[in-house]
C-alpha cells in the first residue's frame, strides 16, 4: 500500500459517506452508494441463473463466492451472493464500491471467502482499507473505544459482523489510542 494511503482512505470514506448523507457514526449503506454511482446490484436469484448454478453458489458451496464487480458496455454492475447474511453482503458491496471509488482498473473483480480475486494485491489492500473505513470510520472507532464498547456492540451499531468490528477496532488502533489517553488522564489526575 502506498505511503499515505490510510490517511487518504479516512478522508475519502468520510466524503463518500457525506455524499449519501451519513456522518461518521451512522451505519453505512453500500447499496445507497452504489445507486448514487449508477451501479445496479443484482443477486443470483434476480438474474437468469441456471438452477444448478444457483443451488451450487447459494446452498452447496455458498462460501466460495461473495460478489463480483462486472464491467459491461454500459458501465458496471455488482452481482452479490444473497445466500450470505446481510452483514456479509454489506461488507462485500462496500468492498466492491471501494474499487469503484478508487477507480481501480479491472475487467472482473470476484470477492470470495479468502478476499477479492483481483490480480493486483495493492489494489486489493487499498479496497480493503477503504471498505473498512466506509463501514466503521476511524473517528467512530475511536469514539466507540473511548466509551468502552465491545466488538459485539460496535458490530450491532454499524450493522456489520463481529469479525469486521473486531478487525476495524484493532486495525484502526482505536483501542490503543483510547487506552493511552485514559492512562495520560489518570497520570494528570494523580499529579504525576
N, C-alpha and C positions, 0 to 999 in steps of 0.2 A: 504494500500500500504506500502510495507516495507521501512524502513528508507534508504534514499539514492537512491531510485529508480528513482526519477525525474532526478537527475544528470546522472544516468546510461542511461536513455532514451534519454537524449540530446546527449550523446556520441554515443550511438548505432544508433540513427537516422542519424547522420552525416556519420557514417561508411556505413550504408545501402545505403544512397544517393550516396556516393562516388563509391559504387560497380556498380552503373548504370550511372556513370559519371555526377552526378549532384552536384552542390555546394549548400550551404545553401539558396541562394536566387533564385534558379531555381524552377519552378513548379514541383512538384513530379509526377512521372509516376508509379502508383502502378502496372499497367499491365506489365511494364518492369521488376519490381522487381519479380513479380510472374513468369514471363518467365525465369528469371535468376535462380530462385529456382526450376524450372521444374514443376511449378504448373499451370495447364491449367485452364483458366477462361471461363466458359460457361454461356450463358443466357438461359432462358426458351425456347426461340424460336429455339435455336440450338440443343436442345435435343428432344427426342421423348416424349414431354409432351402432355397429353390429352388436346384437345381443351377447354374443360370446365374448367380444372385447369388453363390453360394458361390465359383464359379470367378472371378467378377469381383473379389471382395474378397480372395481368397486367392492368386490367380495373376496375373491380368491387371493389376490396379491395387492390389496388396497394400499399398502405402504410403499410399493415400488415406485409410485408416481404421484406427485402432488399437484403440479401445474406446469403450464407451458406458455411462453410468450411467443406468439407466432406472427411473423410478418407476412403480409399478403399485398396484393396490388393496391388496395385502397388504404392501407395502414397497418395497424396492429390489433390483435385480439389476445385475450388471455383465456386459456382453457384450464379449468380447475377440476380437481377430484372432489366431488360433493360427498363422497363416502367418508371423508375426513371430518373431524369435529370442527365446528365453526372457528375455534381459536387457532387451529392449524391452518385453516383456509385463510384467515385474516393475515397470518404470517406469510403464507405463500403469495397472496396477492400483493402484500406490501413489498415483498422481495422482488417480484416481477416489476412492480411500479418503480422501484428504486433503479432497476436497469434502465427504464424509460427516462426517468428524471435525470439520470447521469448521462443520457444519450450514448449508451454503450452500443457499439456496432455488433451486430449478430445476424444470424439467419434463423436460429431457433434456440430458445432457452428452455430447457426442461428442468423442473425442480422435482427432486425425488428424496428418498429417505436419507441420503447422505449429502444433501445440498443441491446445488444447481449444476446442470450439465453444460455449463459454458466452457469453452475451450481456453479462456483466459483467466487464470487464477486471480490476477489483480482485480479484474472486473468483478469477480465473484466476491472477493473480500470487500470491495467498495460497496457492492449491493447489499451485502450482509450488514455492514456498518450503518448504511443509510436506512435500511429497513428497520434495524433495531432502534435507531433514533426516531423514526416515524412512529413506531409502536410505543416506545417509552423514552421520551426525550431525557437527556442528561439532567436538565433542570428539574424535571418532575421526579426523576430517580433520586436526586439529592434531597428534595423535599420529603419524599417517602422515607428515605434513610434517616433523616433528622427526626422524623416522627416515630421511628422505630417500627415501621410496617414490615410485616413478614412477606416472604415471597408470595404466599397464597393471597394475602390482602392486595398486593400490587397486581398480581395476575387477575384477580376479580375486578379490581377497579379499571384496569386497562383492557380487559376482555381478551387476555392472551393466556397461553398455557403457563403453568407454574414454572416449567423449564425455561421458557422465554423470559419470564420475570426474573428468575434467578440469574440467568445469563446477563441481562441488562443491568441488574443491581450490582453484579460483580464486575462485569467488563467496563462499566462506566466509572467504577471506583467510588460510587456514591456512598457506600457504607464506610469505606476507609476515610473519606473526607469528613463524613458526619462524626466518626469516632475521633478523629484528630481535633475537630472543632470542639467537641464535648470535653476532651482532655485539656485543651488550651483554656477553655472556660473554667473548668474545675481548678486549674492551677492559678488563674487570676482570682477566683473566689477565695482560695486558700491563702492568697498573697504571695505566691511563690512562683 
